[in-house]
Every structure is written in structure tokens, then in C-alpha cells.
Amino acid sequence: MALLVVMLMVGATFVVAVSRSRLLSICALGIVGSGIALLFLIFGAIDVAITQLMVETLFVVLVATVMLKLPKYSGTEHPGLGGRVRDATIAIACGLLIGLITIAVAASPLDLTITEFFEQASLPEAYGRNIVNVILVDFRALDTLGEVAVVATAALAVIALVTVRPWRQSSTPVEKSS
């Protein structure tokens, strides 16, 4: 299942790279982000999957709204082969840098002192058997409250953007009563 999701994400990334339509590109990026949320769901991180899906939806709606306001892109504005080589070099360099940083972080030794603390303190101090819930609700409650506030704000922003109506002045003047 995960391989199918990854293949879908690779296909959507290819669509982003070759598409001439801004709207199609942003929708394909939305598929990549939703694929990441599905991967989180497949591997058991339901809370992260929900957050990813909410933020991805907000991102797609915001960027699509901005992109539709931009002038039409004909493709003639691109600076030619030199500009394409420059853009490809920057993209590849950024991808390699992020990849190398990820490999370096994964290769560094893992400090388990905080893990041991939570394992030892969750039952006697917080009276909870589920360590993840104890961490989220008892030990990091303010952080969790902040994350919930971010997700709720994102949801409200999406609702506001989807339901917004253009404001128009009435053509007939309003009579004042004396």
C-alpha cells in the first residue's frame, strides 16, 4: 500500500515539473502532501496525518487563490536555457543539501534519556499507561494546545476563504429615517 502511495506521489511530482498550468501544478502538489498524510496514516501516526492533511488543504487553497490572481503564464517569460540550467542547479543543490542533512541526522547516535524519563514517569506521575497520550496531555499540554490552535486556525482560514463573497455597494442609496 505504501509503495502505491509513493508511486502516486512520484507521478504527481512529475506532473508539477512538466505542467504549464499553475492550477494543475498546485493540485499535483496537493496530491504529494496528501500522500505524505496517507503515509503517516499507514505507519500509525494518525495525529500527524490529520495535521498534515489540514495544513496541506490550507496550503493548496491559499496558493491556488493567489495563483489564480496572477497574470496568465504563457511560458515565454522564462529566461531560456541558461535560466533553466540555473533553476535546475538550484533545485538539485537544495535537494542534495536536505538529503545530506537528513542522512547526517539519521546517522548520529540517538539520545534516549528523555525516552527513559517518559517511560518511568508516565504511570507514577501522570497515572497513564499510554505513554503517547501522557506526553501529549500531561507533560506537553501547552504545546499540544498550541498545535490544536494552529490546526483550528487553519480550518477557520479555509472555511473563510471558501465561503468569502465579494463585497458590492448597493446601486440604490439607502434612505435615512429621521
C-alpha positions in Angstrom: 0.0 0.0 0.0 2.8 2.4 0.9 4.6 1.7 -2.4 1.4 2.6 -4.3 1.1 5.9 -2.4 4.8 6.7 -3.1 4.3 5.9 -6.8 1.3 8.3 -6.9 3.4 11.0 -5.2 6.3 10.5 -7.7 3.8 10.8 -10.6 2.3 14.0 -9.1 5.8 15.4 -8.7 6.4 14.7 -12.4 3.2 16.5 -13.2 4.4 19.5 -11.3 7.7 19.5 -13.1 6.2 19.4 -16.7 2.9 21.2 -16.3 2.3 24.6 -17.9 -0.8 25.2 -15.8 -0.4 26.8 -12.4 -3.7 25.3 -11.1 -2.7 21.8 -12.2 0.7 22.2 -10.6 -0.7 23.3 -7.3 -3.3 20.4 -7.3 -0.5 17.9 -8.0 1.5 19.4 -5.1 -1.6 18.9 -3.0 -1.6 15.2 -4.0 2.0 14.9 -2.9 1.1 16.5 0.5 -1.9 14.3 0.9 0.3 11.3 0.0 2.5 12.2 2.9 -0.5 12.3 5.2 -1.5 8.9 3.9 2.0 7.5 4.6 1.7 8.9 8.2 -1.7 7.1 8.5 -0.3 3.8 7.1 2.5 3.9 9.6 0.3 4.6 12.6 0.8 8.4 13.2 -2.8 9.3 13.0 -2.4 12.7 14.8 0.4 13.7 12.4 -1.6 12.6 9.4 -4.6 14.7 10.4 -2.4 17.8 11.0 -0.6 17.2 7.6 -3.9 16.9 5.8 -5.3 20.1 7.4 -2.2 22.1 6.7 -2.0 20.7 3.1 -5.6 21.6 2.4 -5.0 25.1 3.7 -1.8 25.4 1.6 -3.5 24.3 -1.6 -6.4 26.6 -1.1 -4.2 29.6 -0.2 -1.7 29.1 -3.0 -4.5 28.3 -5.6 -6.2 31.6 -4.6 -3.0 33.5 -5.1 -2.1 31.8 -8.3 -5.4 32.4 -9.9 -5.0 36.2 -9.3 -1.6 36.2 -11.1 -1.5 37.1 -14.8 -1.6 34.3 -17.3 1.7 32.4 -17.7 2.5 31.7 -21.4 5.9 30.2 -20.9 7.7 32.9 -23.0 8.8 34.8 -19.9 11.3 32.1 -18.9 14.9 33.3 -19.4 15.8 30.4 -21.8 18.3 27.6 -21.5 20.6 29.5 -19.1 17.7 30.1 -16.8 16.6 26.5 -16.9 20.1 25.3 -16.1 20.3 27.8 -13.2 16.9 26.7 -11.8 17.8 23.0 -12.1 21.2 23.6 -10.4 19.5 25.4 -7.5 16.8 22.7 -7.2 19.3 19.9 -7.3 21.7 21.6 -4.8 18.8 22.2 -2.4 17.6 18.6 -2.7 21.1 17.3 -2.1 21.7 19.6 0.9 18.4 18.5 2.5 19.2 14.8 1.7 22.7 15.1 3.3 21.3 16.8 6.4 18.7 14.0 6.7 21.4 11.3 6.4 23.6 13.1 8.9 20.8 13.3 11.4 19.8 9.7 10.9 23.5 8.5 11.3 24.0 10.4 14.6 23.6 8.5 17.9 20.1 8.7 19.5 20.0 10.2 23.0 17.4 8.1 24.9 17.5 9.9 28.2 14.2 11.7 27.6 12.6 8.5 26.4 13.6 6.8 29.6 12.2 9.7 31.7 8.8 9.4 30.0 8.8 5.6 30.3 9.5 5.8 34.1 7.3 8.8 34.9 4.1 8.2 32.8 2.4 5.8 35.2 3.5 7.1 38.7 3.3 10.8 38.0 0.5 11.1 35.3 -1.4 7.8 36.1 -1.4 6.9 32.4 -0.5 3.6 30.7 -0.4 5.1 27.2 2.9 7.0 27.1 2.0 8.9 23.9 -1.2 10.2 25.5 0.5 11.1 28.7 3.2 13.0 26.9 0.6 14.9 24.8 -1.9 15.7 27.5 0.2 15.9 30.8 3.8 16.7 30.0 3.4 18.8 26.9 -0.1 20.1 27.3 0.6 23.7 26.3 2.5 22.6 23.2 -0.5 20.3 22.3 -2.8 23.3 22.9 -0.7 25.4 20.6 -0.8 22.7 17.9 -4.6 22.4 18.2 -4.9 26.2 17.9 -2.8 26.1 14.7 -5.0 23.3 13.2 -8.2 25.1 14.3 -6.9 28.4 12.8 -6.1 26.6 9.6 -9.5 25.1 9.4 -11.2 28.5 10.0 -9.0 30.1 7.4 -10.0 27.5 4.8 -13.7 28.0 5.7 -13.3 31.8 5.4 -11.6 31.5 2.0 -14.1 29.1 0.6 -17.2 30.9 1.8 -16.0 34.5 1.1 -18.2 36.6 -1.2 -17.2 39.7 -2.9 -18.5 42.9 -1.3 -20.5 45.1 -3.5 -22.0 48.5 -2.9 -25.7 48.7 -3.4 -26.7 50.6 -6.5 -29.6 52.4 -4.8 -28.8 54.8 -1.9 -30.1 53.9 1.5 -32.7 56.4 2.8 -32.1 57.7 6.3 -35.1 57.9 8.6 -35.5 61.0 10.7 
